[in-house]
């Protein structure tokens, strides 16, 4: 396993420690999880279950910017809120 050194400001690290403690994990484990998510291959339409593929056809298309905004909002809701 490799080690990586990351520099973050004191306030961000303090917040990361709080979140890690609340989730009963470590900051290192959270960073590793984040890297696994970012490095995962993109999900293909054919990888989805049939019902999900069918449901996707019912939703209006979103622009890349709209998708980014929704994902950012959900990440903040999931990972920043305790």
Steps between C-alpha positions, in 0.01 A plus 500: 500500500628848417491808721392839374559831675227760451511855628170659605429804709443456872125575490438243226700234685316571825168460318622177337594364843151583632334325206727197533427472870125530442522222239728288718776498240824685430590787271733263314213256441277782373770619258556145377124458445487828309788389276330165434180677395684746275715225345211260434419442135195690379172314529370387162131500412521124437629444856172622648214265592214493245257693722754777555571521125126528437458770765784705351300535181225672698720780629581816307861533390725718712790712384849416626485812718169391654638153572812651660287728718276216619800276576678780686189572709457131586867461593475798732180361652652154547857575600488840668182484706522312824 
